[in-house]
Protein backbone atom coordinates (compact mmCIF):
# COMPACT_ATOMS: atom_id res chain seq x y z
CA UNK A 1 0.00 0.00 0.00
CA UNK A 2 1.24 3.48 -0.89
CA UNK A 3 1.77 6.06 1.82
CA UNK A 4 -1.37 7.90 2.86
CA UNK A 5 -1.98 11.42 1.58
CA UNK A 6 -2.87 13.61 4.55
CA UNK A 7 -5.43 16.35 4.07
CA UNK A 8 -7.96 18.27 6.16
CA UNK A 9 -10.89 17.47 3.89
CA UNK A 10 -11.47 14.93 1.15
CA UNK A 11 -14.22 15.78 -1.32
CA UNK A 12 -15.74 12.97 -3.34
CA UNK A 13 -16.99 14.36 -6.64
CA UNK A 14 -15.55 17.34 -8.52
CA UNK A 15 -18.82 18.76 -9.83
CA UNK A 16 -19.91 22.35 -9.22
CA UNK A 17 -20.88 21.77 -5.58
CA UNK A 18 -17.60 20.01 -4.76
CA UNK A 19 -15.69 22.82 -6.45
CA UNK A 20 -17.47 25.61 -4.60
CA UNK A 21 -16.98 23.72 -1.32
CA UNK A 22 -13.23 24.10 -1.92
CA UNK A 23 -13.78 27.86 -1.86
CA UNK A 24 -15.79 27.90 1.35
CA UNK A 25 -13.44 25.45 3.08
CA UNK A 26 -10.43 27.39 1.82
CA UNK A 27 -11.65 30.66 3.33
CA UNK A 28 -11.63 28.81 6.63
CA UNK A 29 -8.07 27.52 6.09
CA UNK A 30 -8.93 23.91 5.30
CA UNK A 31 -6.86 22.07 2.69
CA UNK A 32 -8.73 19.93 0.21
CA UNK A 33 -8.14 16.97 -2.10
CA UNK A 34 -10.86 15.92 -4.54
CA UNK A 35 -11.46 12.52 -6.11
CA UNK A 36 -13.60 12.03 -9.21
CA UNK A 37 -14.30 9.00 -11.35
CA UNK A 38 -14.41 11.07 -14.55
CA UNK A 39 -11.26 12.01 -16.46
CA UNK A 40 -12.24 15.66 -16.23
CA UNK A 41 -13.37 18.24 -13.68
CA UNK A 42 -16.98 19.46 -13.61
CA UNK A 43 -19.16 16.42 -12.92
CA UNK A 44 -22.49 16.42 -14.77
CA UNK A 45 -21.75 19.95 -16.05
CA UNK A 46 -18.76 18.56 -17.92
CA UNK A 47 -20.06 15.12 -18.82
CA UNK A 48 -23.75 15.67 -19.55
CA UNK A 49 -24.12 19.27 -20.65
CA UNK A 50 -20.85 21.12 -21.28
CA UNK A 51 -22.44 23.14 -24.10
CA UNK A 52 -25.88 23.57 -22.61
CA UNK A 53 -26.94 26.86 -21.06
CA UNK A 54 -27.73 27.14 -17.34
CA UNK A 55 -30.02 30.04 -16.44
CA UNK A 56 -30.39 29.80 -12.68
CA UNK A 57 -27.01 30.59 -11.18
CA UNK A 58 -27.57 33.70 -9.05
CA UNK A 59 -26.08 36.77 -10.69
CA UNK A 60 -25.13 34.95 -13.88
CA UNK A 61 -27.98 35.15 -16.40
CA UNK A 62 -26.49 32.51 -18.69
CA UNK A 63 -23.53 30.18 -18.47
CA UNK A 64 -22.75 26.80 -20.03
CA UNK A 65 -21.79 23.75 -17.99
CA UNK A 66 -18.23 24.14 -19.19
CA UNK A 67 -18.26 27.87 -18.53
CA UNK A 68 -19.44 27.38 -14.96
CA UNK A 69 -16.77 24.75 -14.35
CA UNK A 70 -14.05 27.06 -15.65
CA UNK A 71 -15.33 29.99 -13.58
CA UNK A 72 -15.39 27.87 -10.42
CA UNK A 73 -11.86 26.64 -11.09
CA UNK A 74 -10.74 30.25 -11.41
CA UNK A 75 -12.52 31.12 -8.18
CA UNK A 76 -10.88 28.33 -6.16
CA UNK A 77 -7.40 28.78 -7.65
CA UNK A 78 -6.06 30.61 -4.55
CA UNK A 79 -6.74 27.49 -2.48
CA UNK A 80 -4.76 25.20 -4.75
CA UNK A 81 -6.83 22.01 -4.38
CA UNK A 82 -5.42 18.71 -5.63
CA UNK A 83 -7.51 16.66 -8.06
CA UNK A 84 -7.38 12.89 -8.37
CA UNK A 85 -9.27 12.12 -11.57
CA UNK A 86 -10.18 8.73 -13.06
CA UNK A 87 -10.44 7.33 -9.55
CA UNK A 88 -13.38 6.06 -7.58
CA UNK A 89 -13.52 6.08 -3.79
CA UNK A 90 -14.10 2.53 -2.72
CA UNK A 91 -14.02 2.55 1.05
CA UNK A 92 -14.16 4.92 4.00
CA UNK A 93 -12.86 3.65 7.29
CA UNK A 94 -13.16 5.50 10.58
CA UNK A 95 -9.76 6.04 12.23
CA UNK A 96 -10.39 9.01 14.54
CA UNK A 97 -13.03 11.09 16.21
CA UNK A 98 -13.60 12.19 13.58
CA UNK A 99 -10.97 11.00 11.18
CA UNK A 100 -11.14 8.78 8.16
CA UNK A 101 -8.99 6.62 5.94
CA UNK A 102 -10.32 6.73 2.40
CA UNK A 103 -9.17 4.30 -0.30
CA UNK A 104 -9.70 4.59 -4.05
CA UNK A 105 -9.93 1.86 -6.66
CA UNK A 106 -6.45 2.88 -7.80
CA UNK A 107 -5.13 1.97 -4.35
CA UNK A 108 -4.57 5.57 -3.28
CA UNK A 109 -5.08 6.20 0.41
CA UNK A 110 -6.09 9.46 2.07
CA UNK A 111 -6.21 10.31 5.74
CA UNK A 112 -8.49 13.19 6.56
CA UNK A 113 -10.55 14.75 9.33
CA UNK A 114 -13.61 15.35 7.21
CA UNK A 115 -15.19 13.70 4.17
CA UNK A 116 -17.59 15.60 1.92
CA UNK A 117 -19.70 13.52 -0.43
CA UNK A 118 -20.70 15.72 -3.38
CA UNK A 119 -21.21 12.86 -5.76
CA UNK A 120 -24.35 14.10 -7.55
CA UNK A 121 -26.19 11.12 -8.97
CA UNK A 122 -23.43 8.75 -7.89
CA UNK A 123 -20.54 7.69 -10.05
CA UNK A 124 -20.52 7.76 -13.82
CA UNK A 125 -20.04 4.22 -15.01
CA UNK A 126 -20.08 2.63 -18.45
CA UNK A 127 -23.56 1.82 -19.64
CA UNK A 128 -24.21 -1.86 -20.01
CA UNK A 129 -25.75 -2.66 -23.39
CA UNK A 130 -29.20 -4.26 -23.33
CA UNK A 131 -28.09 -7.80 -24.10
CA UNK A 132 -29.49 -10.63 -21.99
CA UNK A 133 -26.89 -12.48 -19.95
CA UNK A 134 -24.04 -10.09 -20.75
CA UNK A 135 -23.01 -9.99 -17.07
CA UNK A 136 -21.58 -13.52 -17.33
CA UNK A 137 -19.11 -12.39 -19.98
CA UNK A 138 -17.97 -9.16 -18.33
CA UNK A 139 -14.25 -8.88 -17.62
CA UNK A 140 -13.66 -12.24 -19.29
CA UNK A 141 -14.54 -11.44 -22.86
CA UNK A 142 -16.67 -8.28 -22.61
CA UNK A 143 -14.85 -5.10 -21.56
CA UNK A 144 -16.10 -1.53 -21.16
CA UNK A 145 -12.65 0.03 -21.22
CA UNK A 146 -9.26 -0.78 -22.67
CA UNK A 147 -6.61 -0.68 -19.98
CA UNK A 148 -3.86 -2.67 -21.71
CA UNK A 149 -3.96 -2.91 -25.48
CA UNK A 150 -1.70 -5.95 -25.52
CA UNK A 151 -4.52 -7.95 -23.92
CA UNK A 152 -6.34 -7.76 -27.25
CA UNK A 153 -3.56 -8.99 -29.53
CA UNK A 154 -4.75 -11.65 -32.01
CA UNK A 155 -8.34 -11.39 -30.80
CA UNK A 156 -11.46 -11.38 -32.91
CA UNK A 157 -12.99 -8.19 -31.61
CA UNK A 158 -16.50 -6.82 -31.90
CA UNK A 159 -16.60 -3.11 -31.07
CA UNK A 160 -20.04 -1.62 -30.56
CA UNK A 161 -20.90 2.08 -30.72
CA UNK A 162 -20.58 5.16 -32.88
CA UNK A 163 -18.80 7.72 -30.73
CA UNK A 164 -15.17 8.62 -30.27
CA UNK A 165 -14.39 5.75 -27.88
CA UNK A 166 -15.71 3.16 -30.33
CA UNK A 167 -13.87 4.66 -33.31
CA UNK A 168 -10.63 5.39 -31.46
CA UNK A 169 -10.37 1.84 -30.16
CA UNK A 170 -11.27 0.42 -33.55
CA UNK A 171 -8.35 2.29 -35.07
CA UNK A 172 -5.93 1.66 -32.19
CA UNK A 173 -6.63 -2.05 -31.90
CA UNK A 174 -6.79 -2.67 -35.65
CA UNK A 175 -3.04 -3.39 -36.02
CA UNK A 176 -3.07 -5.83 -33.07
CA UNK A 177 -6.31 -7.67 -33.52
CA UNK A 178 -6.86 -10.75 -35.62
CA UNK A 179 -10.00 -9.14 -36.97
CA UNK A 180 -12.12 -6.17 -35.93
CA UNK A 181 -15.79 -5.65 -36.60
CA UNK A 182 -17.36 -2.31 -35.76
CA UNK A 183 -21.09 -2.46 -35.13
CA UNK A 184 -23.29 0.61 -34.92
CA UNK A 185 -27.04 1.16 -34.94
CA UNK A 186 -26.91 3.40 -38.02
CA UNK A 187 -24.45 4.32 -40.72
CA UNK A 188 -23.73 7.73 -39.20
CA UNK A 189 -21.18 8.35 -36.48
CA UNK A 190 -20.86 10.89 -33.70
CA UNK A 191 -17.10 10.40 -33.62
CA UNK A 192 -14.60 12.87 -35.09
CA UNK A 193 -14.97 12.89 -38.91
CA UNK A 194 -11.28 12.15 -39.33
CA UNK A 195 -11.53 8.86 -37.38
CA UNK A 196 -14.66 7.90 -39.30
CA UNK A 197 -12.81 8.49 -42.57
CA UNK A 198 -9.90 6.31 -41.44
CA UNK A 199 -12.28 3.56 -40.38
CA UNK A 200 -14.08 3.66 -43.73
CA UNK A 201 -10.76 3.36 -45.51
CA UNK A 202 -9.89 0.21 -43.54
CA UNK A 203 -13.28 -1.21 -44.43
CA UNK A 204 -12.74 -0.36 -48.10
CA UNK A 205 -9.31 -2.04 -47.94
CA UNK A 206 -11.02 -5.13 -46.59
CA UNK A 207 -8.96 -5.27 -43.38
CA UNK A 208 -11.91 -4.75 -41.06
CA UNK A 209 -15.72 -5.03 -41.13
CA UNK A 210 -18.45 -2.51 -40.48
CA UNK A 211 -21.93 -3.75 -39.64
CA UNK A 212 -25.09 -1.74 -39.05
CA UNK A 213 -27.41 -3.10 -36.40
CA UNK A 214 -27.71 -4.01 -32.73
CA UNK A 215 -26.53 -6.99 -30.67
CA UNK A 216 -29.46 -9.11 -29.53
CA UNK A 217 -27.74 -12.11 -27.94
CA UNK A 218 -24.33 -13.49 -27.08
CA UNK A 219 -23.07 -16.99 -27.77
CA UNK A 220 -20.50 -18.80 -25.67
CA UNK A 221 -20.02 -20.58 -22.38
CA UNK A 222 -18.33 -19.92 -19.03
CA UNK A 223 -17.87 -16.27 -19.91
CA UNK A 224 -15.97 -17.12 -23.08
CA UNK A 225 -17.56 -15.46 -26.05
CA UNK A 226 -17.72 -17.27 -29.40
CA UNK A 227 -20.14 -15.08 -31.28
CA UNK A 228 -22.82 -12.43 -31.22
CA UNK A 229 -26.25 -12.37 -32.82
CA UNK A 230 -27.11 -9.18 -34.61
CA UNK A 231 -30.33 -7.60 -35.73
CA UNK A 232 -29.82 -5.39 -38.75
CA UNK A 233 -31.67 -2.14 -39.35
CA UNK A 234 -33.88 -4.07 -41.80
CA UNK A 235 -34.72 -6.56 -38.99
CA UNK A 236 -32.66 -9.37 -40.56
CA UNK A 237 -30.63 -11.42 -38.12
CA UNK A 238 -27.11 -12.70 -38.50
CA UNK A 239 -24.32 -14.09 -36.37
CA UNK A 240 -20.81 -12.79 -36.20
CA UNK A 241 -17.90 -14.76 -34.83
CA UNK A 242 -15.93 -12.99 -32.07
CA UNK A 243 -14.08 -13.81 -28.86
CA UNK A 244 -14.05 -10.28 -27.45
CA UNK A 245 -16.66 -7.55 -27.31
CA UNK A 246 -16.03 -3.91 -26.43
CA UNK A 247 -19.31 -1.99 -26.05
CA UNK A 248 -19.06 1.83 -25.84
CA UNK A 249 -22.53 3.05 -24.95
CA UNK A 250 -21.57 6.09 -22.94
CA UNK A 251 -21.89 6.59 -19.23
CA UNK A 252 -24.71 6.37 -16.77
CA UNK A 253 -24.93 7.42 -13.14
CA UNK A 254 -24.92 4.63 -10.57
CA UNK A 255 -24.87 5.07 -6.84
CA UNK A 256 -21.91 2.67 -6.73
CA UNK A 257 -19.83 2.24 -3.59
CA UNK A 258 -21.57 5.13 -1.78
CA UNK A 259 -23.96 2.47 -0.54
CA UNK A 260 -21.14 0.72 1.34
CA UNK A 261 -19.87 3.62 3.44
CA UNK A 262 -22.14 3.14 6.43
CA UNK A 263 -24.31 6.12 5.55
CA UNK A 264 -28.07 6.00 5.85
CA UNK A 265 -29.78 6.04 2.47
CA UNK A 266 -33.30 7.00 1.38
CA UNK A 267 -34.16 6.25 -2.25
CA UNK A 268 -30.44 6.23 -3.08
CA UNK A 269 -29.96 9.65 -1.49
CA UNK A 270 -28.13 10.51 1.72
CA UNK A 271 -30.29 12.13 4.41
CA UNK A 272 -28.62 15.07 6.14
CA UNK A 273 -29.57 17.58 8.81
CA UNK A 274 -29.92 21.09 7.45
CA UNK A 275 -27.79 23.09 9.86
CA UNK A 276 -24.54 21.64 8.55
CA UNK A 277 -25.47 18.96 5.99
CA UNK A 278 -23.80 16.31 8.08
CA UNK A 279 -24.82 12.68 7.55
CA UNK A 280 -25.52 10.10 10.23
CA UNK A 281 -21.75 9.64 10.55
CA UNK A 282 -20.18 12.64 12.34
CA UNK A 283 -17.48 14.10 10.10
CA UNK A 284 -19.02 12.89 6.86
CA UNK A 285 -21.08 15.51 5.04
CA UNK A 286 -23.20 15.25 1.90
CA UNK A 287 -23.93 18.25 -0.33
CA UNK A 288 -25.53 18.77 -3.74
CA UNK A 289 -27.79 16.39 -5.65
CA UNK A 290 -26.81 13.34 -3.59
CA UNK A 291 -28.34 14.53 -0.31
CA UNK A 292 -31.94 14.76 0.78
CA UNK A 293 -33.83 16.72 3.45
CA UNK A 294 -37.32 18.19 3.74
CA UNK A 295 -37.77 20.72 0.95
CA UNK A 296 -34.63 19.69 -0.94
CA UNK A 297 -34.27 21.12 -4.43
CA UNK A 298 -31.72 19.63 -6.77
CA UNK A 299 -30.28 22.95 -7.87
CA UNK A 300 -26.65 23.95 -8.16
CA UNK A 301 -27.38 27.02 -6.04
CA UNK A 302 -28.71 24.83 -3.22
CA UNK A 303 -25.47 22.85 -3.32
CA UNK A 304 -23.46 26.07 -3.00
CA UNK A 305 -25.41 27.07 0.11
CA UNK A 306 -24.98 23.59 1.55
CA UNK A 307 -21.21 23.81 1.00
CA UNK A 308 -21.00 27.09 2.90
CA UNK A 309 -22.85 25.74 5.94
CA UNK A 310 -20.97 22.45 5.82
CA UNK A 311 -17.67 24.35 6.01
CA UNK A 312 -18.63 26.00 9.29
CA UNK A 313 -19.13 22.63 10.97
CA UNK A 314 -16.12 21.07 9.25
CA UNK A 315 -13.98 23.83 10.76
CA UNK A 316 -14.87 22.57 14.23
CA UNK A 317 -13.51 19.13 13.39
CA UNK A 318 -10.37 20.33 11.65
CA UNK A 319 -9.56 23.07 14.18
CA UNK A 320 -11.30 22.01 17.40
CA UNK A 321 -9.44 24.63 19.45
CA UNK A 322 -9.99 27.62 17.14
CA UNK A 323 -12.93 29.92 17.50
CA UNK A 324 -14.56 30.71 14.18
CA UNK A 325 -15.44 34.35 13.58
CA UNK A 326 -17.81 34.90 10.69
CA UNK A 327 -16.35 37.30 8.11
CA UNK A 328 -17.24 38.78 4.73
CA UNK A 329 -14.94 38.65 1.70
CA UNK A 330 -15.95 42.24 0.90
CA UNK A 331 -14.51 43.66 4.11
CA UNK A 332 -12.23 41.14 5.82
CA UNK A 333 -8.58 41.79 5.10
CA UNK A 334 -7.63 38.30 6.29
CA UNK A 335 -10.07 36.64 3.86
CA UNK A 336 -8.86 38.90 1.07
CA UNK A 337 -5.29 37.88 1.83
CA UNK A 338 -6.27 34.23 1.39
CA UNK A 339 -7.86 35.09 -1.92
CA UNK A 340 -4.69 36.88 -2.98
CA UNK A 341 -6.50 40.14 -3.66
CA UNK A 342 -5.00 42.18 -0.82
CA UNK B 1 -54.43 21.30 -22.48
CA UNK B 2 -53.57 18.33 -24.64
CA UNK B 3 -54.06 14.67 -23.80
CA UNK B 4 -51.05 12.35 -24.12
CA UNK B 5 -51.29 8.59 -23.71
CA UNK B 6 -48.39 6.63 -22.27
CA UNK B 7 -48.51 2.88 -22.77
CA UNK B 8 -46.22 1.00 -20.41
CA UNK B 9 -44.36 -2.20 -21.14
CA UNK B 10 -47.19 -4.36 -19.86
CA UNK B 11 -49.69 -2.60 -22.15
CA UNK B 12 -51.38 -0.44 -19.54
CA UNK B 13 -52.26 3.07 -20.71
CA UNK B 14 -52.01 6.25 -18.63
CA UNK B 15 -53.56 9.40 -20.04
CA UNK B 16 -52.28 12.74 -18.81
CA UNK B 17 -53.23 16.33 -19.57
CA UNK B 18 -50.42 18.68 -20.38
CA UNK B 19 -50.28 22.31 -21.40
CA UNK B 20 -49.05 23.15 -24.87
CA UNK B 21 -45.41 24.13 -25.03
CA UNK B 22 -44.33 21.57 -22.45
CA UNK B 23 -42.47 18.48 -23.64
CA UNK B 24 -43.78 14.93 -23.62
CA UNK B 25 -41.02 14.13 -21.09
CA UNK B 26 -42.28 16.89 -18.77
CA UNK B 27 -45.81 15.54 -19.12
CA UNK B 28 -44.52 12.16 -17.95
CA UNK B 29 -42.41 13.46 -15.06
CA UNK B 30 -45.10 15.83 -13.72
CA UNK B 31 -47.60 13.01 -13.72
CA UNK B 32 -45.21 10.39 -12.37
CA UNK B 33 -45.55 8.16 -15.42
CA UNK B 34 -43.32 5.17 -14.69
CA UNK B 35 -40.46 4.29 -17.01
CA UNK B 36 -39.38 7.80 -17.97
CA UNK B 37 -36.24 8.70 -16.05
CA UNK B 38 -34.99 11.91 -17.71
CA UNK B 39 -31.64 11.73 -15.94
CA UNK B 40 -30.30 14.91 -17.56
CA UNK B 41 -33.48 16.91 -16.99
CA UNK B 42 -34.37 17.51 -20.61
CA UNK B 43 -31.08 18.71 -22.07
CA UNK B 44 -30.97 16.05 -24.79
CA UNK B 45 -27.85 14.84 -23.01
CA UNK B 46 -28.84 11.29 -22.09
CA UNK B 47 -31.27 8.76 -23.50
CA UNK B 48 -33.41 7.98 -20.48
CA UNK B 49 -36.68 9.52 -21.67
CA UNK B 50 -36.79 7.26 -24.72
CA UNK B 51 -40.26 6.39 -26.11
CA UNK B 52 -41.70 4.68 -29.18
CA UNK B 53 -44.13 6.78 -31.18
CA UNK B 54 -47.33 4.95 -32.12
CA UNK B 55 -47.39 4.19 -35.86
CA UNK B 56 -50.36 6.47 -36.46
CA UNK B 57 -48.42 9.43 -35.05
CA UNK B 58 -44.89 9.10 -36.43
CA UNK B 59 -45.50 11.54 -39.27
CA UNK B 60 -47.06 14.23 -37.08
CA UNK B 61 -44.38 13.95 -34.42
CA UNK B 62 -41.59 14.00 -36.97
CA UNK B 63 -38.04 12.70 -37.07
CA UNK B 64 -35.32 13.29 -34.50
CA UNK B 65 -32.72 15.98 -35.15
CA UNK B 66 -29.14 14.79 -35.74
CA UNK B 67 -28.25 15.65 -32.13
CA UNK B 68 -31.16 13.57 -30.87
CA UNK B 69 -30.14 10.70 -33.17
CA UNK B 70 -26.69 10.84 -31.58
CA UNK B 71 -28.22 10.53 -28.15
CA UNK B 72 -30.50 7.70 -29.25
CA UNK B 73 -27.33 5.66 -29.85
CA UNK B 74 -27.26 5.27 -26.06
CA UNK B 75 -30.85 4.08 -25.83
CA UNK B 76 -32.14 0.63 -25.08
CA UNK B 77 -33.74 -1.28 -27.98
CA UNK B 78 -33.84 1.65 -30.35
CA UNK B 79 -36.33 1.27 -33.23
CA UNK B 80 -37.22 3.32 -36.29
CA UNK B 81 -40.04 4.99 -34.30
CA UNK B 82 -37.81 5.86 -31.33
CA UNK B 83 -37.73 9.41 -30.03
CA UNK B 84 -36.48 11.16 -26.91
CA UNK B 85 -39.60 12.52 -25.26
CA UNK B 86 -37.79 15.65 -24.01
CA UNK B 87 -37.46 16.76 -27.62
CA UNK B 88 -41.16 16.56 -28.48
CA UNK B 89 -43.10 19.77 -27.78
CA UNK B 90 -46.79 19.34 -27.08
CA UNK B 91 -49.27 21.27 -29.23
CA UNK B 92 -52.94 20.98 -30.25
CA UNK B 93 -51.76 18.89 -33.19
CA UNK B 94 -50.68 16.14 -30.81
CA UNK B 95 -54.05 15.81 -29.01
CA UNK B 96 -54.41 12.10 -28.22
CA UNK B 97 -50.76 11.21 -29.01
CA UNK B 98 -49.88 7.62 -28.09
CA UNK B 99 -46.34 6.72 -27.06
CA UNK B 100 -45.01 3.47 -25.63
CA UNK B 101 -42.39 3.40 -22.89
CA UNK B 102 -39.62 0.83 -23.52
CA UNK B 103 -39.02 -2.08 -21.19
CA UNK B 104 -36.21 -0.10 -19.59
CA UNK B 105 -34.30 3.08 -20.18
CA UNK B 106 -30.70 2.00 -19.86
Interface residues (C-beta under 8 A of the other chain):
Chain A: X44 X48 X49 X52 X121 X127 X130 X161 X162 X163 X184 X185 X186 X188 X190 X214 X233 X249 X250 X252 X253
Chain B: X39 X40 X43 X45 X46 X48 X66 X69 X70 X72 X73 X74 X76 X77 X78 X80 X104 X106
